[in-house]
Amino acid sequence: MSAERPTTPAPSELIEGGGRLPLPWLVAPLTQALAVARGHHALLLRAAPGIGARALALSLAQSRLCEAPGPNGLACGGCASCRLVHAHAHPDLFVLLPEIERRQTAWLIGEDKPEAEEGGKRKPSRQIRIDDVRVLLDWVTKTAARGRGKVVLLHPAEALNAHAASALLKTLEEPPAAVQLVLTCSDAMHLLPTVRSRCQQVVVPPPGVAEAAAWLAAQGVVRPEVLLAACDGRPLEVLACQERGVDAERWAALPAELAAGRPGALAGADVPLALQWLLKVCHDAMAAAVGAPGRYFAEGAMPDGLALAALNRWHRELQRLALAAEHPWHEALALDALVSGARLALSAPGRRPGDMAPNPSRTPSRAGA
């Protein structure tokens, strides 16, 4: 934990005054989670990525620690406790994230250093490791400082490696008095059964397209429905695209850019993100090759005359690479190779979707046969 305050909080962390979330689709799940939390010491919030699970968990923790909560149990947003949460300095709140997210959000723990001080000596981990959990276990045994109990926020629980998850089990089952644990996950089946069984689960539904599009438009996103389709309806991922300079126009142009051998919207992306986006292009290209509607791109975005066999080979190769997405690639060379592979797959000659496949049994072996 650290008193270090981020200069610009991430959109998924922002909590407005009065305890209100800036994400309207999370208001009802927050009320539900507060009710469930009154009777359980460990909660598991199940929410798809990119809809604000961390914001929800942080609002729940803030409401639990608030010294002047409203009649609905929501944090007031203005008391000393709420201000300490905003400053990342509340002594009774422990936020445990993967190291890479701790650096990005300044929720630092133990021997963590801000990214600027680390000097890029090594790549931060995307896992929550056993050493991180040991820091947490030492913290939970200490007495609460402000008399409202203590809260642990762990996001996402899938990031716990096997050793870290095992080390947490005893505390999940029998935490010290007045300690509440709030975990998040996108897929509970990726957690140890013993972790799931020790938590009361709260399912957080994704926002509707109209609600998410209206909210994104209010954030200044132009044609939000295009990027919502690109991001599987996850509005915070849309904001992340916008921050990368990828708007609706650049996304729509990506298949044509790749077919011409140019990175387009992929320029500057790391390998894991590039692979995610290429798999989406490949999915819709395969759909277009058989005359089916796409999922991530509007109709007509794919090049004409796609070859399904070439796309199948490309898909298998992308899946193989995705298994090693966290390998320490030379980013520039890897991206060049990925763009080259996309060009070959998207420009390979093929039949139109309505063309009749040739039947070898009806093809004469030679003229006049």
C-alpha positions as CSV (number, residue, x, y, z in Angstrom):
1,M,0.0,0.0,0.0
2,S,1.2,3.5,-0.7
3,A,0.4,7.1,-0.1
4,E,1.6,7.8,-3.7
5,R,-1.2,9.6,-5.6
6,P,-1.6,9.1,-9.3
7,T,-1.5,12.3,-11.3
8,T,-4.4,11.2,-13.6
9,P,-6.6,8.3,-12.2
10,A,-7.7,5.7,-14.7
11,P,-11.3,6.0,-15.8
12,S,-12.1,2.7,-14.1
13,E,-11.0,4.1,-10.8
14,L,-12.8,7.5,-10.7
15,I,-15.4,7.9,-8.0
16,E,-17.4,11.1,-8.0
17,G,-18.4,13.1,-4.9
18,G,-21.3,11.8,-2.9
19,G,-20.1,8.2,-3.4
20,R,-21.6,8.1,-6.9
21,L,-20.0,6.1,-9.6
22,P,-19.3,7.7,-12.9
23,L,-20.4,4.4,-14.5
24,P,-24.2,4.4,-14.4
25,W,-24.6,0.7,-15.1
26,L,-22.8,-0.1,-11.9
27,V,-25.2,1.7,-9.5
28,A,-27.6,-1.2,-9.2
29,P,-24.8,-3.9,-8.8
30,L,-23.2,-1.7,-6.1
31,T,-26.4,-1.6,-4.1
32,Q,-26.7,-5.3,-4.4
33,A,-23.1,-5.9,-3.4
34,L,-23.5,-3.7,-0.3
35,A,-26.5,-5.7,0.8
36,V,-24.6,-9.0,0.3
37,A,-21.5,-7.7,2.0
38,R,-23.4,-7.1,5.3
39,G,-23.6,-10.8,5.9
40,H,-20.4,-12.2,4.3
41,H,-16.7,-11.6,4.9
42,A,-15.6,-12.5,1.3
43,L,-17.3,-11.4,-1.9
44,L,-16.5,-12.3,-5.5
45,L,-17.7,-9.8,-8.0
46,R,-18.1,-11.5,-11.4
47,A,-17.9,-8.9,-14.2
48,A,-16.7,-9.0,-17.8
49,P,-13.5,-7.1,-18.4
50,G,-13.8,-3.5,-19.5
51,I,-17.1,-2.7,-17.7
52,G,-15.6,-1.4,-14.4
53,A,-15.1,-4.2,-12.0
54,R,-12.3,-2.4,-10.2
55,A,-14.3,0.8,-9.9
56,L,-17.2,-1.2,-8.4
57,A,-14.9,-3.0,-5.9
58,L,-13.3,0.3,-4.9
59,S,-16.7,1.9,-4.4
60,L,-17.8,-1.0,-2.3
61,A,-14.6,-0.7,-0.2
62,Q,-15.0,3.0,0.2
63,S,-18.6,2.6,1.3
64,R,-17.6,0.0,3.8
65,L,-15.0,2.4,5.3
66,C,-16.9,5.6,5.0
67,E,-17.5,7.5,8.3
68,A,-20.7,9.2,7.2
69,P,-22.5,6.8,4.8
70,G,-25.8,7.8,3.3
71,P,-29.1,6.0,4.2
72,N,-28.5,3.6,1.2
73,G,-25.1,2.7,2.6
74,L,-23.2,4.5,-0.2
75,A,-20.0,6.4,0.7
76,C,-20.5,10.2,1.3
77,G,-17.4,11.0,-0.8
78,G,-16.4,13.9,1.5
79,C,-15.4,12.5,4.9
80,A,-11.8,12.0,6.0
81,S,-12.0,8.3,5.2
82,C,-13.3,8.9,1.6
83,R,-10.6,11.5,1.0
84,L,-8.0,9.0,2.2
85,V,-9.3,6.4,-0.3
86,H,-9.1,8.9,-3.1
87,A,-5.5,9.7,-2.1
88,H,-4.5,6.0,-2.1
89,A,-3.6,6.5,1.5
90,H,-6.3,4.8,3.7
91,P,-4.6,2.7,6.3
92,D,-7.4,0.2,6.5
93,L,-7.7,-0.5,2.7
94,F,-5.3,-2.9,0.9
95,V,-5.6,-2.9,-2.8
96,L,-3.8,-5.9,-4.4
97,L,-3.4,-5.8,-8.2
98,P,-0.9,-7.4,-10.6
99,E,2.4,-5.6,-10.5
100,I,1.9,-4.1,-14.0
101,E,-1.5,-2.5,-12.8
102,R,0.0,-1.4,-9.5
103,R,2.6,0.7,-11.5
104,Q,-0.1,2.1,-13.8
105,T,-2.4,3.1,-11.0
106,A,0.0,3.9,-8.1
107,W,-1.7,1.4,-5.8
108,L,1.8,0.2,-4.6
109,I,2.5,-2.4,-1.9
110,G,5.6,-3.6,0.0
111,E,8.8,-2.9,-1.9
112,D,7.1,-1.6,-5.0
113,K,8.6,1.5,-6.6
114,P,6.9,3.9,-9.0
115,E,7.5,3.1,-12.6
116,A,9.7,6.2,-13.1
117,E,12.0,5.0,-10.3
118,E,12.2,1.4,-11.5
119,G,14.0,2.6,-14.6
120,G,12.6,-0.2,-16.9
121,K,15.1,-2.8,-15.5
122,R,12.5,-5.6,-16.0
123,K,9.1,-6.2,-17.3
124,P,6.5,-6.0,-14.5
125,S,4.5,-9.1,-13.8
126,R,0.9,-9.6,-14.9
127,Q,0.4,-12.1,-12.1
128,I,-0.3,-11.7,-8.4
129,R,2.5,-13.6,-6.9
130,I,3.0,-15.3,-3.5
131,D,5.3,-12.6,-2.3
132,D,2.5,-10.1,-2.9
133,V,0.0,-12.2,-0.9
134,R,2.5,-12.5,1.9
135,V,2.5,-8.7,2.2
136,L,-1.3,-8.8,2.4
137,L,-1.3,-11.6,5.0
138,D,1.0,-9.5,7.2
139,W,-1.3,-6.5,6.8
140,V,-4.5,-8.2,7.7
141,T,-3.2,-9.2,11.2
142,K,-2.7,-5.6,12.2
143,T,-5.4,-3.7,14.1
144,A,-7.7,-1.3,12.1
145,A,-6.5,2.3,12.4
146,R,-9.9,4.2,12.0
147,G,-12.4,1.9,13.7
148,R,-14.5,1.0,10.6
149,G,-12.8,-2.4,10.0
150,K,-10.5,-3.3,7.2
151,V,-11.1,-4.1,3.5
152,V,-8.9,-6.1,1.1
153,L,-9.6,-5.4,-2.6
154,L,-8.0,-8.1,-4.9
155,H,-8.4,-7.5,-8.7
156,P,-8.6,-9.6,-10.7
157,A,-8.6,-12.9,-8.9
158,E,-7.6,-14.8,-12.1
159,A,-4.2,-13.1,-11.8
160,L,-3.4,-15.1,-8.7
161,N,-0.8,-17.8,-9.6
162,A,-1.3,-21.2,-8.0
163,H,1.0,-20.6,-5.1
164,A,-0.5,-17.2,-4.3
165,A,-4.0,-18.6,-4.4
166,S,-3.1,-21.4,-2.1
167,A,-1.5,-19.0,0.4
168,L,-4.7,-16.9,0.4
169,L,-7.1,-19.8,1.2
170,K,-6.8,-19.7,5.0
171,T,-7.5,-16.0,5.2
172,L,-10.5,-16.3,2.8
173,E,-12.0,-19.0,5.0
174,E,-11.3,-17.4,8.4
175,P,-10.2,-13.8,8.1
176,P,-9.3,-11.8,11.3
177,A,-12.3,-10.0,12.9
178,A,-13.7,-7.0,11.0
179,V,-11.7,-7.8,7.8
180,Q,-13.7,-8.0,4.6
181,L,-12.3,-9.3,1.3
182,V,-13.6,-8.2,-2.1
183,L,-12.3,-10.1,-5.1
184,T,-13.2,-9.6,-8.8
185,C,-13.0,-11.9,-11.7
186,S,-14.3,-12.2,-15.3
187,D,-14.5,-16.0,-15.3
188,A,-14.9,-17.8,-12.0
189,M,-14.0,-21.1,-13.7
190,H,-10.4,-19.8,-14.0
191,L,-10.2,-19.7,-10.2
192,L,-9.4,-22.6,-7.8
193,P,-12.7,-24.3,-6.7
194,T,-11.5,-23.7,-3.1
195,V,-11.3,-19.9,-3.8
196,R,-14.8,-19.8,-5.3
197,S,-16.4,-21.8,-2.5
198,R,-15.1,-19.4,0.1
199,C,-16.7,-16.4,-1.5
200,Q,-20.3,-15.1,-1.9
201,Q,-20.6,-14.4,-5.6
202,V,-22.3,-11.3,-7.1
203,V,-22.8,-11.3,-10.9
204,V,-22.4,-7.9,-12.5
205,P,-24.3,-7.6,-15.9
206,P,-22.7,-5.6,-18.7
207,P,-24.4,-2.4,-19.8
208,G,-26.8,-2.3,-22.7
209,V,-25.5,-0.9,-26.0
210,A,-27.7,2.2,-25.8
211,E,-26.6,3.0,-22.2
212,A,-22.9,2.4,-22.9
213,A,-23.0,4.4,-26.2
214,A,-24.7,7.4,-24.5
215,W,-22.1,7.4,-21.7
216,L,-19.3,7.2,-24.2
217,A,-20.7,10.0,-26.3
218,A,-20.8,12.1,-23.2
219,Q,-17.0,11.3,-22.8
220,G,-16.4,12.7,-26.3
221,V,-16.3,9.4,-28.2
222,V,-17.5,9.9,-31.8
223,R,-19.6,7.0,-33.3
224,P,-19.2,5.0,-30.1
225,E,-21.3,2.1,-31.5
226,V,-18.4,1.3,-33.9
227,L,-15.8,0.9,-31.1
228,L,-18.4,-0.8,-28.8
229,A,-18.7,-3.6,-31.5
230,A,-14.9,-3.7,-31.7
231,C,-14.6,-4.1,-27.9
232,D,-17.4,-6.6,-27.3
233,G,-19.6,-4.0,-25.7
234,R,-17.0,-3.0,-23.1
235,P,-17.0,0.8,-22.7
236,L,-13.8,1.1,-20.7
237,E,-11.9,-0.7,-23.4
238,V,-13.4,1.8,-25.9
239,L,-11.9,4.6,-23.8
240,A,-8.6,2.8,-23.8
241,C,-8.8,2.6,-27.7
242,Q,-9.5,6.3,-27.8
243,E,-6.5,7.0,-25.6
244,R,-4.3,5.0,-28.1
245,G,-5.6,7.2,-30.9
246,V,-7.8,4.5,-32.4
247,D,-11.2,6.1,-33.2
248,A,-14.1,4.6,-35.2
249,E,-12.5,5.7,-38.6
250,R,-9.1,4.1,-37.9
251,W,-10.8,0.9,-36.6
252,A,-13.0,0.5,-39.7
253,A,-9.9,1.0,-41.9
254,L,-7.8,-1.7,-40.2
255,P,-8.6,-4.7,-42.5
256,A,-7.8,-2.7,-45.6
257,E,-4.6,-1.3,-44.1
258,L,-3.5,-4.8,-43.1
259,A,-4.3,-6.2,-46.6
260,A,-2.0,-3.5,-48.0
261,G,0.7,-4.5,-45.6
262,R,0.4,-1.4,-43.3
263,P,-0.2,-1.7,-39.5
264,G,-2.9,1.0,-39.4
265,A,-4.4,1.1,-36.0
266,L,-1.9,-1.6,-34.8
267,A,0.9,0.9,-34.9
268,G,2.5,1.2,-31.5
269,A,0.5,-1.7,-30.0
270,D,2.2,-4.3,-27.9
271,V,2.1,-7.9,-29.0
272,P,-0.7,-9.2,-26.7
273,L,-3.0,-6.3,-27.9
274,A,-2.0,-6.7,-31.5
275,L,-2.9,-10.4,-31.4
276,Q,-6.3,-9.7,-29.8
277,W,-7.1,-7.2,-32.6
278,L,-5.8,-9.5,-35.4
279,L,-7.9,-12.4,-34.1
280,K,-11.0,-10.1,-34.4
281,V,-10.0,-9.1,-38.0
282,C,-9.5,-12.8,-38.8
283,H,-12.9,-13.7,-37.2
284,D,-14.8,-11.3,-39.4
285,A,-12.7,-12.1,-42.5
286,M,-13.6,-15.8,-42.1
287,A,-17.3,-14.8,-41.7
288,A,-17.1,-12.6,-44.8
289,A,-15.4,-15.4,-46.8
290,V,-18.5,-17.6,-46.3
291,G,-21.1,-14.8,-46.7
292,A,-21.9,-14.4,-43.0
293,P,-22.1,-11.1,-41.1
294,G,-19.2,-10.0,-39.0
295,R,-19.1,-9.2,-35.3
296,Y,-16.4,-6.6,-34.9
297,F,-16.5,-4.6,-38.2
298,A,-19.3,-3.2,-40.3
299,E,-20.4,-4.8,-43.5
300,G,-18.0,-4.1,-46.4
301,A,-14.9,-3.5,-44.2
302,M,-13.2,-6.7,-45.4
303,P,-11.4,-7.0,-48.7
304,D,-13.1,-8.9,-51.5
305,G,-12.2,-12.4,-52.7
306,L,-10.9,-13.8,-49.4
307,A,-9.5,-17.3,-49.4
308,L,-11.0,-19.4,-46.5
309,A,-8.1,-21.8,-46.5
310,A,-5.5,-19.0,-46.1
311,L,-7.6,-17.5,-43.3
312,N,-7.9,-20.8,-41.5
313,R,-4.1,-21.1,-41.6
314,W,-3.7,-17.6,-40.3
315,H,-6.2,-18.2,-37.5
316,R,-4.3,-21.3,-36.3
317,E,-1.0,-19.3,-36.4
318,L,-2.6,-16.4,-34.4
319,Q,-3.9,-18.9,-31.8
320,R,-0.5,-20.5,-31.5
321,L,1.2,-17.1,-31.0
322,A,-1.5,-16.0,-28.5
323,L,-0.3,-18.8,-26.2
324,A,3.1,-17.1,-26.0
325,A,1.8,-13.5,-26.1
326,E,3.7,-12.6,-22.9
327,H,7.0,-13.7,-24.3
328,P,9.6,-10.9,-24.2
329,W,9.3,-10.1,-27.9
330,H,11.2,-7.5,-29.8
331,E,8.0,-5.5,-30.2
332,A,8.8,-3.7,-33.5
333,L,10.0,-6.9,-35.3
334,A,7.1,-8.9,-33.9
335,L,4.6,-6.4,-35.1
336,D,6.2,-6.3,-38.6
337,A,5.9,-10.1,-38.8
338,L,2.3,-10.0,-37.6
339,V,1.4,-7.4,-40.2
340,S,3.1,-9.4,-42.9
341,G,1.1,-12.5,-41.9
342,A,-2.1,-10.5,-42.0
343,R,-1.3,-9.2,-45.5
344,L,-0.7,-12.7,-46.9
345,A,-3.9,-14.0,-45.4
346,L,-6.1,-11.1,-46.4
347,S,-4.8,-10.8,-50.0
348,A,-4.7,-14.5,-50.9
349,P,-7.0,-15.1,-53.9
350,G,-10.2,-16.9,-53.1
351,R,-13.7,-17.5,-54.4
352,R,-16.7,-15.2,-53.8
353,P,-19.1,-16.5,-51.1
354,G,-21.7,-17.4,-53.7
355,D,-19.4,-19.2,-56.1
356,M,-19.9,-22.9,-56.6
357,A,-17.0,-25.0,-55.3
358,P,-15.5,-27.1,-58.1
359,N,-16.4,-30.8,-58.0
360,P,-13.4,-33.0,-58.9
361,S,-15.7,-35.8,-60.1
362,R,-17.1,-33.5,-62.8
363,T,-13.9,-31.9,-63.9
364,P,-12.6,-33.6,-67.1
365,S,-9.0,-34.8,-66.9
366,R,-8.2,-33.4,-70.3
367,A,-9.9,-31.6,-73.2
368,G,-12.4,-33.8,-75.1
369,A,-12.4,-36.5,-72.4
